Amino acid sequence: MRALVDSGCTVISSGPFALAMKAFGALGDGLHGAGIAALLLVVGSLARHERMRRTGIAALLAVPVAGLLSVLLKALFQMPRPDAGAVTFAFPSGHATTVFSLAGVLGYALPAWTPLVFLAAVLAGVARVYHRAHFLLDVGAGAVLGTVTGILLARALLGPVPRGGTVRLRTAWALVALAVLPLLAFFLAYERTLSAHQPAHPSEDSRAGIVVRFGTEEARSHLGQGWSGDERWTDGLPMVWAEGLEARIALPRLPPADHRLRLLLHPFVGVSGPSCQSVAVTVNGEAVALVRLDTGWRWYEVPLRAGTLGGASNEVRFHFARAERPSDHGSSGDSRVLSVAFAVLQAIPAIPAGLGQ
């Protein structure tokens, strides 16, 4: 899984892929879907092409009907988005429902174009996962809901449409599968690795034996190489940037018992998409964990075995997969090489089995 995520991140972090996701993501907008449907209706009416006209009517009905169904299901399930600060619910994805309802209509009306139509719909759905607006499950549910809605409405208005099973059509479907399946496999693996070190309760733990609040004068005595000066995030949160590919911090003596290291982190992301940032944590020279970071401020936890802890102090090293200059992306004139912002570190005694949270 690690190899799949690493190789996939190389692809999706490229500029061309980011542009493609921006373009395909726009297809899921309800206004764009309605615009395509209206165009079919107008052209069909002017050209006296009854099938095209009916296709436009079916699409004009499918987009709002599917959109309304997705809103009702969001209110029913109330499932969160990847962005914990989002104020709207995630399941199913409204954008995916909309674009697949349009694909359902067009695919039914134009069988020869079905593979291409659904390829565009899948990429529009993937764009929602890429931009961390939805989980893959949200997009999958929206795809099913939208497709069924579109096909049912198209069938009702167009009646039976001859379906051909030509070699060319089967080949087109095979090519679509070859293009899409690795992409879906990557995002599925990526979502699983992101959640591996995220705690069930994403907040500070009052049982922490050691707390380091980055960006404060008290934290400076713990910081070794690889850190920026003290800063504040846009909301006033004290923090420091890790600069370059490695940063070190020295923690005081910990009791000889298992602990959990809890961190509040925010990766630097140069483009609008997954961070593809990872942090390899070592304690006193021993590898502890490889943590994949999601976008935004999030809490992460890694285990610390009693055997890895030293005597009077403990050196923790953070090795980062990537570091970038904000100035290279035009986001600011900052020419520092930044990797991850740190706000809080806690060393928490491990909870004995059976005691719960």
N, C-alpha and C positions, 0 to 999 in steps of 0.2 A: 504493500500500500504506500509505503514511503517513497519508493521509486516512481510510482504512478503520480503522486502528488508533486514531487519535485520536477518531473518532466513536464507535467501539465502546467505548473506555475511558470515555467520558462516560456511556454506558448502564450498563455493568457496575459502575461505581464508586458507583452509587446505592444507598441503603439498601434499597429494595424488591427490587432484583435480588439483593442479598446474602442477604436473607431467603428468597427463592425458591430460591437455590442451596443453602442450608442444609436446606430442607425436602425438595427433590428428592434431595439427596445421601444422605439417610437411607434412601431406597428401595433403594439398593444394598447395604445391610447384609443379610447372610445371614439373620440372625434375623428381620428384618422380612419378607423374602421368604418364609421358612418359615412365619411367622405368617399371611400372606395365604393361602398354600396350605392351611394347617391349617383356617383359617376356611371356605374353600370346601368342604373335605372334611366338616367337621362340619355345616355348613348343608345340604349336599347329602344327607348321611345322614339328618338329622332330617326333611328335607322329602321324603325318598324321591325325590330328583331324581338319577337315575342319571348323567346327563351331567355335572352339576355335581360329583357325588362323584368321578367318574373324572378330571375336570379337576383337582380338588384333589390326587388321588393323583399325577397326572402332574407337577404343579407341585412337590409334595413330593419327588419323585424328581429333577426337573430342577435344582433349586437346589443340592443337595449334589453331584450328578454334575458339573454345570458348574463349581462351585467347585473340585472336586478336579482337574478337567482344567486349570483356570487355574493351580493351584498347581504341577502337574507341568510346565507350559510355562514358568512363571517360573523353575523350577529348571533347565530345559533352556537357555533363552536368556540368563538372568542379565543383563538389561538394566537400567541405572540409572534411578532416578526423577529428576524435576526437582530435588528436594531432594538435594543431594550428600551430606548427612549421614544420609539414610535407610538403614536396615539391611536392608530387604526389597527385592526386585526388582519391576520395573514391568510387564513385558510377559508376558501381557496383563493388563489391569486386572481384578482379582477382583470389584470392585463392579459394573463394567459387565457382566462375564460373568453375574453373579448376576441382575441386574435384567433383562437381555435374555433369559435363560433363562425367567424368569417371563413376560415379554412374549411370547416365542415360544409358550408354552403357552396363554396367555389369547387371544392373537391367532388361534391356530388354532381354539380352541374357540368363540370369539365373534367371527366375522368382521366383524360390523357395528361392533365396538368396536376393531378393529385399529389404525386411525390414532391414536386417543386413547391406547391402551395403549403404542404405540411412541413417541409424542410424550413421554410421561412417562419412558420408558426413556432416550430420547436426552437429555432434560434431566438425568436422574440421572447419565448419563455425562459430560455437559458440566460438571456440578458437580465432578467429580474433576479435570478440567482447570482449572477456575476456582480450586480450592483448591490448585493446583500439586502435587497428589499424583500426577498422571500426565500424560504427553504425549498428544496427540490420537491418535497411532498406537496407544498402549496401549488406549485406549477403543474405537477402531475394531476392533481384533483381538478384544477382549472382546465387542463387540456381535455379531460374526459367530459366534464360538464359542458364546455363550449362545443366540442365536437358533436356530442349527442344532440344538443339544442339546434345546432346548425343543420345537421343532416335531417332531423325530423321536420323542421320548417321547410327545407328545400324539397323534401319528398312531398310534403303536403301541397306546395305550390307548383312544382314542376312535374309531378307524377313520376312514373318509372323512367329511368335514363339508361340506355344501353351501356353495359360495363364490358370492356374488353380486357382480356388477360394476355396481352401480347408479350412477346419476349422483350421488346423494348421497354414496356412498362415495368415488367418484373426486374429488369436490369436497373432501371431508374430507382426503384425501391431499394434494391441492394446497395446502390451507391449512397443513397440517403442514410441507410442504416450504418454503413461504414464510416460516414462522416459524423453521425450523431452519437452512436453508442460510446465511442471513447470519450467524448465530451461529457456525456451524462455520467459515465463511470468515474471520471475525474472529480466532478462536483459532488458526487455521492461520497467518494473517499475523502474529499477535502472537508465536507461537513462533519464526517465522523471524527477526523483528526482534530478539528477545532474544538469539539466538545469533550475531548478526552481529559483535559486538565481544567475545565471550567467547573467550579464548585456548584453544588446544588443551591447554596445560599450565597449569592454574589454580594457580599458586604463585608465590612470589617468584623473580625471575631474578637469578642471581648476577653477571650481566654489567652490572648497572645502574650507570650513571655517577653518578646522583643518587638518593638515597633519602630520602624525608621520611616519618617515622613520626609520624602525628598523635597528639595526646594526650600528647606529651612536651615537655619544656622546649626541646629543641633545635629542634623544629618551629616554635615560636612566631615566630621571626624571619622566617619565610617567609610567614606568614599575614597577609592583608590584611583587608578587610571581609567580614562575613557568616558568621563562625565563632563557635561557642560556646566556653566554657572547656574545659580538658582534662578528659576523663572516661574511665571504663573501662566496657566492655561487661560483661554478666553473667558472662562467663567470664574476666574480667580483661584483655581486650584493650584497650590504650590507643586512644582515638579521640576525634574531635570531631564535633559536628553542624554541618552547614551550616544556617544559619537564614535563612528568607526564600527568595526566588527567585533570589538570585545570591550567589556567594562568589568571592573572588579569592585567588590565591596567586602569589608571586614566586619563580621558580626562578633559580639562578645561571647563569652563562654555560655554554652547551653547545658542544661541538665542532661546526664547520660541516658537519654530515652529517645524514642522515635518522635519526630516532629513533622509538621507540615509547613512548608514555606508558601505563604499567600502573597500574591503580588497584584497591584493595580497598574495595568500597563496600557499604552496606546502606541501602536506602531506608526511609523511614518509611511504614508502611502502616496506615491507620486501621481498615480492615475486613479480615476474613479472606478474601483473594482476591488477584488479581494486583496488583502495585504500581502499574501504569500510570504509573510515573515515568519521565521521560526527562531526560537531561542533555545540553545543547548545550555543546560545548567550543570555546572560542576561544583562540588563542595570539597574543599581540601584535596583537589586533584582527582576526585572520583566523579565519574559521570552519573548524574542523578536523573535527568529527564530531558526529552526534546519536546518543547511546547510550541504548538502552532498558534499563531495569534490572529484573532479576528480583528476587523476594523473597529475603531472607536475605543473608548475606555472600558476595559473589562477586567474582571478578577480571574486569576489563575492560581492553581495550587499544584505543588509538586511535593512528593514525599521525601523526608530526610530520615534515613536510618541512623540509629544511635551509633553504629559503627563508623559512620562517615564523619561524625563530629569530633573536633579536636579538643585541645585543652583550654588554654586561656583565650583563644580566638579562633574564628573559622573564616576562611577565605572562600567567598562565593564568586565564581566567574560566570559571566553571561556571554555566550558566543552567538552572534547574530548571523543569519543567512545572507542579509543584504543591508546595505546602507547607501543612501542617496543624498544628493544636494537638492534642496528645494528650488534653488535657482535654475537647475537643469529642466525643471518642469514649468517654469514661469509663474509658480505660485507666489514667489517672493524673491527678494534679492539675497536671501540667506545662502551663503556659499559653504556653510558647514556640512559635513557628511553625517547625516542623522540616521539612526536606526529605530530606536524605541524610546518613548517617553515613560519615565517611572514616576509614580506618585506616592505609593505606599508599599512597604515590605513588612510582613509580619511573620515571626517564627512562633508557631502554635504547637503546644504539646499534643501528640496524637491522642485521639479519644479511645480509651480502652474498649474492646469489643463488647457489645451488649449495652453500652450506655447511651447510644444514639446521639442525636444532635442536641 
